Amino acid sequence: MTALAVLLLQTISCVGFGATVLRLLRVDQTLQWQQRVSWSFVLGIGVLGWALFFLGIAGLYSPVAMFVLLVVGVPGVIFLGRPESRARDTWAWFEWVILAALLVALGLDCLEALSPPTDADTLAYHFATPKQFLQEGRIFFIPRAVDGAAPLLLQMTYGSALGLGDESAMTQWAMVSGWGAALMLYVLAASYMNRAWALTITLIWLTAPVVLYGGGTGQVEVRNAGFVLLAIAALMKGHEKGWLRYAALAGLAIGFFIASKYTGLLAAVAVVAGLLFLRRWPVQVLVFGAMAVLAGSQWYVWNFIHTGDPVFPMLFSLLGGPDYPYWDAAHNQALHDSLFQGERAIPNTPLWMLVYPFLATFATEVAFDSERAGMGPFLLLILPFAIAGYWRYRRNITNSPWLVALVVLTLFYLFWFLSGSSQRVRHLVPVYPVALLVCTYLAVRWSKSAKTAWPLYVATLLTLVIQMAGHGASSLNYARYLFLGETRDAYYERNISGYAAVKWINDNLSSGKKVMFRNRELNYLIDAPSFYAHPSNEVLVDIRHDAENAQLYFRQLQNLGVTHILTLNIQNDRPTTQEESLGGGQWRALFDAGCVKVDASVPYRPILSRSLNITSPIKGRQLILKIVTSTCSTE
């Protein structure tokens, strides 16, 4: 099937699956048509990923089974019904301007969707994992922390696009599924604000640096934002109607978030705590929890079956022992140092929690990753007016659906920051559109009562000028590929560090060979049998920075059937850093012992910026080493 046909089929199927669930919950008849469409699409993405898991463990992760599943979802679109007839509404000139800018932003998104993927996390596992599952025709356990034994609901939907189409179908699906959150945001905003503001905050969302960074890639945060918005919309409806069915729908939405990323567990706790804080009936909490478990538990059960730890390997300190598989104390400490210490820049205390939004917006701390994946300035620019709006209308808000959104948003941020986990800004993306919605609503209410809107207009204009310029700059990389006739190899040569090694491996290693590598962005691109080694996320090959055991290293390579090793960047036949001389640099001891020989030497070009097409002036080489046993002596 062509990429466009797969995209249409998968999109319509998701809408059908979602509309069917809304009908089963008897929610659809309480919604307007545009709400039914947006809610159905986001909900259907979760349903598809949930169903594909069970196909995968049954050994049916194949194009035929995927096609049948998608076709089953299509008839559900009849539950959308017909759009309600409305009187023709006249658009103001500034609304047309905002809409035009929105279409420009969507057009720039298309440039990325029509280009091969380059994001490191996407190539490391978001796209690589479903590709590997497709090659096996089933889901298999990957004993690698963080990105292997992890919740993978959304990655399953990438696999169906890839399996039925090609890489282009998958990248286009990543774009369209990412737009689901924008559609949810617009429809929810339009229910409480005028069309101009609904369009404006949707445009601000789509052009925020953190959305540009991950929205068109395989990264899951933007799609998880759609699940959070759906849950918030359901809870706000439930606040008005008081029906259990809305708690059930919110539970499904948060459950899909749980099945997509571990931070979904924090969202579930935030919703439960929020419902109790708002004095909802216990049965509502129970219904929410039951549906969240139904939608989100499968990957945790999968991990438990293989390791005894549902959040492998996070419970190692409690469960660790001689029977704990695929892990050890040394790697547990390495993971803690890299993930929990290396990605935290400030203490996780209440005072720093208040300061974090300002630091994450204006500081250049590497741990925040806000230089390339920040939230943008809009929220902080309108925050004083949002606070003023809350204070002025606090009595009304405490009795309105907005209290639900405000409480869940606050609790999620509180639990996330105090948990001591990674402080990368992008982990807040799932609740960012909720913050946009709440703060804009409060600020607009203040402006109406104060009869002055110019501060909000200035904040909006400044934000959009900066973010639209950033969107245009980030799209130049894809425009070069699409409009200058660049080949795929040339495109990857200037976007992926060490791509020359990929080309050699794919051209020269047959199916009987297996290469070990640690450059994570090569995982998706290498077609030959391979093993992705990591210094802190897996133990099958020990390449921790302080690992120096050539005998163990060689034995582990043999156990995995590795025949070749791709080295890191070297200069003058020496490792370039102390880090590379240890751990992953153990190949030198094997070389000295006659256990490996050089099969090929390829150039290495470090890429500093894909968008600006900047490479490092320091160039090196990589070696493809062949393991030989006849002359090997590691004694």
C-alpha positions as a printed Julia matrix, in Angstrom:
635×3 Matrix{Float64}:
   0.0     0.0    0.0
   1.14    3.54  -0.64
   2.09    5.74   2.29
  -0.94    7.99   1.79
  -3.33    5.03   1.67
  -1.87    3.59   4.88
  -2.07    7.01   6.55
  -5.74    7.43   5.61
  -6.65    3.89   6.64
  -4.92    4.14  10.01
  -6.38    7.59  10.71
  -9.93    6.56   9.83
  -9.54    3.33  11.78
  -8.44    5.2   14.89
 -11.41    7.55  14.6
 -13.66    4.49  14.21
 -12.2     2.69  17.21
 -12.53    5.8   19.36
 -16.09    6.53  18.23
 -17.07    2.94  19.05
 -15.72    3.25  22.58
 -17.53    6.56  23.07
 -20.74    4.88  21.97
 -20.18    1.93  24.3
 -19.66    4.35  27.19
 -22.76    6.31  26.05
 -20.74    9.5   25.99
 -21.0    10.41  22.3
 -24.55   11.77  22.43
 -23.54   14.36  25.03
 -20.85   15.81  22.73
 -20.89   18.15  19.78
 -19.7    16.75  16.47
 -16.24   18.36  16.56
 -15.81   16.98  20.08
 -16.76   13.5   18.92
 -14.18   13.67  16.11
 -11.29   14.94  18.23
 -12.04   12.71  21.21
 -12.48    9.68  18.94
  -9.18   10.16  17.11
  -7.05   10.52  20.25
  -8.88    7.7   22.01
  -8.58    5.49  18.93
  -4.8     5.9   18.82
  -4.69    4.36  22.27
  -7.11    1.58  21.34
  -5.01    0.66  18.29
  -1.76    0.53  20.25
  -3.48   -1.52  22.98
  -4.85   -4.07  20.49
  -1.54   -4.38  18.59
   0.18   -5.5   21.79
  -1.99   -8.6   21.94
  -1.42   -9.32  18.25
   2.29   -9.05  18.94
   2.45  -11.47  21.84
   0.32  -13.9   19.8
   2.97  -13.87  17.05
   0.71  -11.92  14.67
   2.68   -8.69  14.45
   2.51   -8.84  10.66
   1.06   -6.75   7.81
  -1.89   -9.08   7.16
  -3.06   -9.11  10.79
  -2.5    -5.36  11.05
  -4.57   -4.71   7.94
  -7.44   -6.8    9.28
  -7.32   -4.95  12.6
  -7.42   -1.54  10.91
 -10.3    -2.57   8.68
 -12.24   -3.7   11.76
 -11.99   -0.19  13.17
 -13.26    1.65  10.1
 -17.05    1.02  10.46
 -17.03    2.76  13.82
 -16.95    6.15  12.08
 -20.72    5.87  11.6
 -21.07    6.65  15.3
 -19.78   10.16  14.63
 -23.11   11.08  13.1
 -23.61   14.19  11.03
 -22.26   17.63  11.93
 -24.81   19.91  13.58
 -26.21   22.59  11.32
 -25.14   26.05  12.35
 -25.74   29.56  11.19
 -22.9    30.84   9.02
 -20.36   32.64  11.17
 -18.33   35.58   9.91
 -14.61   35.45  10.55
 -12.74   38.59  11.57
  -9.63   39.54   9.61
  -7.28   38.68  12.48
  -8.81   35.21  12.74
  -7.95   34.64   9.08
  -4.39   35.79   9.81
  -4.05   33.32  12.68
  -5.52   30.54  10.56
  -3.06   31.33   7.75
  -0.14   31.16  10.21
  -1.51   27.88  11.53
  -1.61   26.44   8.01
   1.98   27.57   7.45
   3.03   25.77  10.63
   1.25   22.6    9.5
   2.89   22.9    6.09
   6.33   23.1    7.69
   5.45   20.01   9.73
   4.83   18.2    6.45
   8.42   18.84   5.36
   9.65   16.8    8.32
   7.07   14.06   7.71
   8.24   13.66   4.1
  11.91   13.36   5.09
  13.72   10.35   6.62
  13.86   10.35  10.44
  16.94   11.82  12.13
  16.05   12.3   15.8
  18.44   10.27  17.98
  15.84    8.81  20.37
  13.59    7.97  17.44
  16.36    6.08  15.65
  17.54    4.46  18.89
  14.23    2.83  19.79
  10.97    4.64  18.93
  11.19    3.52  15.3
  13.86    0.84  15.72
  11.85   -1.32  18.16
   8.72   -1.75  16.01
  10.98   -2.39  13.01
  12.66   -5.22  14.93
   9.28   -6.6   16.06
   8.13   -6.62  12.44
  11.26   -8.52  11.38
  10.45  -11.19  13.98
   6.69  -11.07  13.4
   6.12  -10.86  17.13
   6.83   -8.83  20.24
   9.85  -10.1   22.18
  11.36   -8.94  25.45
  14.26   -6.48  25.17
  16.35   -6.6   28.38
  17.44   -2.97  28.16
  16.33   -0.41  30.73
  14.61    2.87  29.83
  14.12    2.22  26.12
  13.79   -1.56  25.79
  11.78   -2.99  28.67
   9.47    0.01  28.71
   5.84    0.9   27.94
   5.58    0.88  24.13
   1.92    1.44  23.27
   2.52    4.28  20.82
   5.46    2.53  19.19
   3.06   -0.28  18.27
   1.11    2.16  16.08
   4.33    3.19  14.33
   4.84   -0.48  13.55
   1.45   -0.87  11.86
   2.19    2.12   9.63
   5.63    0.73   8.77
   4.36   -2.81   8.28
   1.58   -1.86   5.88
   3.46    0.89   4.1
   7.04    2.02   4.35
   9.17    4.46   6.27
   7.29    7.41   4.74
   3.98    6.01   6.02
   5.49    5.81   9.5
   6.88    9.35   9.51
   3.62   10.74   8.15
   1.7     8.85  10.83
   4.01   10.36  13.45
   3.01   13.79  12.13
  -0.73   13.16  12.0
  -0.89   11.39  15.37
   1.01   14.35  16.83
  -1.63   16.68  15.44
  -4.21   14.85  17.54
  -3.14   16.82  20.63
  -3.46   20.09  18.69
  -6.96   19.14  17.56
  -7.95   18.26  21.13
  -6.51   21.54  22.39
  -8.37   23.63  19.83
 -11.74   21.94  20.39
 -11.42   22.11  24.17
 -10.34   25.75  24.07
 -13.17   26.67  21.68
 -15.66   25.28  24.21
 -14.67   27.93  26.76
 -13.05   30.77  24.78
 -13.64   32.58  21.52
 -12.34   31.18  18.25
  -9.46   33.65  17.99
  -7.94   32.6   21.29
  -8.57   28.91  20.56
  -6.67   29.25  17.27
  -3.93   31.29  18.94
  -3.05   28.87  21.71
  -3.18   25.99  19.21
  -0.64   27.81  17.07
   1.51   28.57  20.12
   1.43   24.88  21.0
   2.35   23.69  17.51
   5.3    26.08  17.25
   6.66   25.65  20.79
  10.3    24.49  20.63
   9.58   21.32  22.59
   6.79   20.38  20.16
   8.96   21.13  17.13
  11.63   18.94  18.73
   9.46   15.88  19.29
   6.09   16.32  17.59
   7.11   15.01  14.17
   9.43   12.31  15.52
   8.7     9.04  17.25
   9.02   10.62  20.68
   5.83   10.02  22.64
   5.37   13.13  24.79
   3.3    15.11  22.27
   0.95   12.18  21.66
   0.68   11.65  25.41
  -0.44   15.28  25.63
  -3.46   14.22  23.58
  -4.29   11.53  26.15
  -3.96   14.03  29.0
  -6.17   16.57  27.23
  -8.78   13.88  26.61
  -8.72   12.92  30.3
  -9.03   16.57  31.36
 -11.89   17.16  28.91
 -13.7    14.08  30.26
 -13.16   15.13  33.88
 -14.4    18.65  33.15
 -17.51   17.16  31.55
 -17.88   14.85  34.51
 -17.71   17.84  36.86
 -20.72   19.28  35.03
 -22.67   16.04  34.52
 -21.5    13.91  37.43
 -21.62   10.67  35.42
 -19.38    7.67  36.02
 -18.94    7.18  32.31
 -16.69   10.26  32.16
 -14.51    8.84  34.94
 -14.25    5.64  32.89
 -13.23    7.59  29.78
 -10.63    9.58  31.73
  -9.29    6.29  33.09
  -8.86    4.89  29.58
  -7.04    8.04  28.44
  -4.63    8.06  31.38
  -4.22    4.3   31.03
  -2.99    4.81  27.47
  -0.54    7.4   28.82
   0.65    4.82  31.4
   1.12    2.27  28.61
   3.21    4.8   26.65
   5.6     6.18  29.29
   6.39    5.66  32.95
   5.43    9.26  33.78
   1.87    8.22  33.04
   1.91    6.64  36.5
   2.39   10.11  37.97
  -0.56   11.37  35.93
  -2.74    8.57  37.3
  -1.77    9.42  40.87
  -2.44   13.12  40.16
  -5.94   12.38  38.87
  -6.8    10.07  41.78
  -5.5    12.61  44.29
  -7.35   15.35  42.44
 -10.65   13.47  42.52
 -10.27   12.83  46.24
  -9.34   16.46  46.83
 -12.47   17.54  44.95
 -14.52   15.18  47.11
 -15.69   12.97  44.29
 -17.48    9.79  45.27
 -15.15    6.81  45.9
 -16.89    4.87  43.15
 -15.67    7.45  40.62
 -12.11    6.89  41.78
 -12.56    3.13  41.58
 -14.02    3.3   38.06
 -11.2     5.58  36.93
  -8.58    3.26  38.44
 -10.1     0.11  36.97
 -10.16    1.54  33.45
  -6.62    2.9   33.81
  -5.4    -0.58  34.8
  -7.29   -2.15  31.88
  -5.76    0.24  29.35
  -2.29    0.64  30.8
  -1.1    -2.48  32.59
  -0.09   -4.79  29.75
   3.54   -3.68  29.37
   4.06   -3.78  33.13
   2.72   -7.33  33.28
   5.03   -8.16  30.35
   8.03   -6.85  32.29
   6.95   -8.69  35.43
   6.66  -11.99  33.57
  10.23  -11.69  32.28
  11.98  -10.07  35.25
   9.69  -10.06  38.28
   9.87   -6.24  38.2
   6.95   -4.43  36.5
   9.04   -1.27  36.06
  12.34   -3.02  35.28
  14.85   -2.28  36.69
  13.55    0.5   38.96
  12.75   -1.84  41.87
  16.18   -3.47  41.87
  17.07   -1.92  45.23
  14.03   -3.7   46.72
  13.95   -6.91  44.68
  17.6    -7.26  43.71
  19.29  -10.55  44.44
  20.93  -13.52  42.75
  17.66  -14.39  40.99
  17.06  -10.92  39.56
  17.63  -11.33  35.79
  19.28   -9.02  33.26
  20.68   -6.63  35.86
  23.3    -6.14  38.57
  24.32   -3.65  41.23
  27.05   -2.04  39.11
  24.68   -1.22  36.27
  22.02   -0.1   38.74
  24.45    2.49  40.08
  25.47    3.5   36.55
  21.82    4.03  35.59
  21.19    6.04  38.74
  24.2     8.25  38.02
  23.27    8.87  34.38
  19.48    9.17  34.64
  18.71   10.45  38.12
  21.88   12.43  38.81
  23.09   13.34  35.34
  19.73   14.79  34.29
  19.09   16.84  37.42
  20.51   20.32  37.84
  18.71   21.61  40.96
  17.54   19.99  44.21
  14.06   18.47  44.2
  12.73   20.66  47.02
   9.55   22.79  47.18
  11.49   26.06  46.86
  13.36   24.97  43.74
  10.1    23.62  42.37
   8.79   27.19  42.25
  11.96   28.43  40.56
  12.22   25.64  37.99
   9.8    27.08  35.35
  11.85   30.27  35.17
  15.17   28.45  35.01
  13.86   26.02  32.41
  12.76   28.95  30.24
  15.71   31.31  30.54
  18.68   29.27  31.83
  20.97   27.26  29.58
  21.54   24.34  31.93
  22.25   21.23  29.85
  20.23   19.0   32.18
  17.04   20.94  31.35
  17.59   20.53  27.59
  15.61   23.76  27.2
  17.93   25.35  24.63
  16.55   23.07  21.92
  13.4    21.69  23.6
  11.99   24.5   25.75
   8.39   25.51  26.33
   8.66   28.98  24.83
   8.05   32.3   26.62
   4.24   32.58  26.42
   3.3    31.01  29.75
   5.72   33.13  31.77
   4.71   36.29  29.89
   1.04   35.87  30.76
   1.54   34.28  34.19
   1.01   37.54  36.18
  -2.29   38.13  34.4
  -3.35   34.51  34.88
  -2.67   34.81  38.61
  -4.64   38.08  38.71
  -7.5    36.39  36.87
  -7.54   33.49  39.3
  -7.53   35.8   42.3
 -10.37   37.93  40.94
 -12.59   34.98  40.03
 -11.41   32.45  42.61
 -14.89   31.94  44.07
 -16.39   31.19  40.67
 -13.51   28.94  39.64
 -13.78   26.74  42.74
 -17.25   25.75  41.56
 -16.39   25.38  37.87
 -14.9    22.6   35.72
 -11.68   24.6   35.5
 -10.84   23.59  39.06
 -10.42   20.0   37.83
  -7.82   21.01  35.23
  -6.01   23.3   37.67
  -5.81   20.68  40.43
  -4.61   17.84  38.17
  -2.05   20.12  36.5
  -0.68   21.3   39.84
  -0.51   17.82  41.34
   1.24   16.32  38.31
   3.91   19.03  38.42
   4.28   18.58  42.18
   4.68   14.79  41.97
   6.97   14.97  38.93
   9.39   17.48  40.39
   9.55   16.02  43.89
  10.0    12.47  42.54
  13.64   13.28  41.81
  13.45   12.01  38.23
  14.98   13.59  35.12
  14.47   17.35  34.95
  14.39   17.52  31.18
  11.69   19.99  30.17
  10.16   17.66  27.62
   8.83   15.39  30.39
   6.3    18.15  31.11
   5.01   18.22  27.54
   1.97   16.0   28.31
   0.6    18.66  30.68
   1.92   21.72  28.84
  -1.25   22.22  26.74
  -3.32   22.02  29.93
  -1.17   24.81  31.37
  -1.64   26.79  28.14
  -5.38   26.32  28.34
  -5.76   27.2   32.02
  -3.42   30.2   32.03
  -4.85   31.66  28.82
  -8.43   31.27  30.1
  -7.59   33.03  33.38
  -5.57   35.77  31.67
  -8.35   36.45  29.15
 -10.9    36.7   31.95
  -8.65   39.21  33.72
  -8.23   41.26  30.54
 -11.99   41.49  30.09
 -12.56   42.66  33.65
  -9.63   45.09  33.46
 -10.78   46.22  30.0
  -7.25   46.03  28.68
  -5.99   43.26  26.47
  -2.82   44.8   25.04
  -0.43   42.93  27.43
  -1.81   39.62  26.17
  -1.56   40.75  22.56
   2.07   41.79  23.05
   2.9    38.46  24.74
   1.2    36.56  21.92
   2.9    38.51  19.13
   6.34   38.24  20.72
   5.92   34.5   21.28
   4.69   33.78  17.77
   7.41   35.84  16.08
  10.1    33.92  17.99
   8.5    30.49  17.59
   7.51   30.83  13.94
  11.06   31.93  13.13
  12.37   28.9   15.0
   9.94   26.65  13.13
  11.16   28.0    9.82
  14.81   27.57  10.77
  14.29   24.0   11.96
  12.54   23.15   8.68
  15.47   24.19   6.48
  17.13   20.82   7.01
  14.14   18.99   5.52
  13.67   21.55   2.76
  17.25   20.91   1.57
  16.46   17.22   1.23
  13.09   17.65  -0.48
  13.83   20.51  -2.84
  17.52   20.18  -3.71
  17.42   16.59  -4.98
  19.56   15.24  -2.15
  19.95   11.47  -1.94
  19.05    9.55   1.2
  22.71    8.67   1.84
  23.82   12.29   1.42
  21.02   13.42   3.74
  22.13   11.0    6.43
  25.81   11.82   5.91
  25.13   15.38   7.09
  22.6    14.45   9.77
  23.9    11.34  11.54
  27.33   11.13  13.14
  29.08    7.98  11.9
  26.65    7.19   9.09
  29.51    5.96   6.88
  29.74    2.91   9.15
  26.05    2.13   8.55
  26.56    2.12   4.81
  29.56   -0.21   5.05
  27.79   -2.61   7.44
  24.62   -2.82   5.33
  26.63   -3.36   2.16
  29.15   -5.88   3.48
  27.76   -7.89   6.39
  25.62  -10.84   5.38
  22.82  -12.39   7.4
  25.29  -14.75   9.04
  27.16  -11.87  10.67
  26.24   -9.75  13.69
  27.69   -6.38  14.63
  27.79   -4.79  18.07
  27.62   -1.0   18.26
  26.95    1.67  20.87
  26.09    4.7   18.68
  22.38    4.61  19.54
  21.21    6.66  16.56
  22.41    3.86  14.26
  20.0     1.26  15.69
  17.18    1.91  13.21
  19.51    2.41  10.25
  21.52   -0.82  10.49
  19.73   -3.55   8.54
  22.22   -6.34   9.27
  21.82   -8.43  12.46
  23.11   -6.29  15.3
  23.28   -5.71  19.04
  22.92   -2.24  20.56
  25.16   -2.04  23.64
  24.77    0.66  26.28
  27.02    1.56  29.22
  24.22    1.88  31.8
  21.02    0.41  30.33
  21.95   -3.25  29.68
  24.22   -5.92  31.13
  24.55   -8.45  28.3
  27.75   -6.68  27.22
  29.46   -4.76  29.99
  30.78   -1.49  28.56
  30.41    0.67  31.65
  32.95    3.47  31.76
  34.97    1.68  34.45
  34.69   -1.8   32.94
  38.09   -3.39  32.19
  37.69   -7.13  31.82
  38.69   -8.32  28.37
  37.93  -11.97  29.14
  34.37  -11.23  30.27
  33.89   -8.82  27.38
  34.96  -11.4   24.81
  32.83  -14.15  26.4
  29.76  -11.9   26.37
  30.28  -11.11  22.7
  30.5   -14.81  21.88
  27.35  -15.59  23.89
  25.45  -13.04  21.78
  26.85  -14.37  18.52
  28.61  -11.09  17.73
  31.06  -11.35  14.83
  31.96   -7.67  14.38
  32.47   -4.63  16.61
  31.91   -1.03  15.53
  34.29    1.16  17.54
  33.7     4.69  18.71
  35.34    7.71  17.12
  39.13    7.32  17.11
  42.02    9.52  16.0
  45.47    8.23  15.13
  44.28    4.73  16.03
  43.76    5.81  19.65
  40.51    6.4   21.57
  39.65   10.1   21.67
  38.66   10.33  25.33
  39.36    8.55  28.58
  35.77    7.36  28.6
  36.26    5.61  25.29
  39.52    4.04  26.42
  37.54    2.16  29.06
  34.26    0.26  28.76
  33.52    0.51  25.07
  37.22    0.76  24.38
  37.93   -2.78  25.56
  38.3    -3.69  21.89
  41.94   -2.55  22.2
  42.71   -5.34  24.66
  41.12   -7.81  22.27
  43.14   -6.35  19.41
  46.36   -6.79  21.37
  45.36  -10.38  22.23
  44.75  -11.26  18.58
  41.0   -11.67  19.09
  39.96   -9.05  16.55
  41.33   -7.63  13.34
  40.42   -4.55  11.34
  37.87   -5.37   8.64
  37.28   -1.77   7.56
  38.03    1.83   8.51
  35.44    4.51   7.75
  35.37    8.29   8.3
  33.53    9.74  11.27
  31.9    13.19  11.06
  30.5    14.54  14.35
  27.28   16.47  13.66
  26.86   19.48  15.97
  23.6    20.84  14.55
  21.27   19.21  12.04
  19.11   22.29  11.56
  22.05   24.63  10.95
  24.1    22.0    9.07
  27.13   22.38  11.36
  29.74   19.64  11.72
  32.69   19.52  14.09
  36.04   20.58  12.62
  37.59   17.61  14.47
  37.08   14.53  12.36
  38.07   10.97  13.12
  37.47    7.43  12.01
  35.6     4.34  13.12
  36.84    0.79  12.8
  34.75   -2.25  11.98
  36.56   -5.06  13.76
  36.11   -8.74  12.92
  36.32  -11.26  15.75
  38.79  -14.09  15.14
  39.09  -17.06  17.48
  41.95  -18.95  15.87
  44.61  -16.51  17.1
  42.79  -15.28  20.21
  44.33  -15.4   23.67
  42.61  -13.45  26.44
  44.41  -15.23  29.3
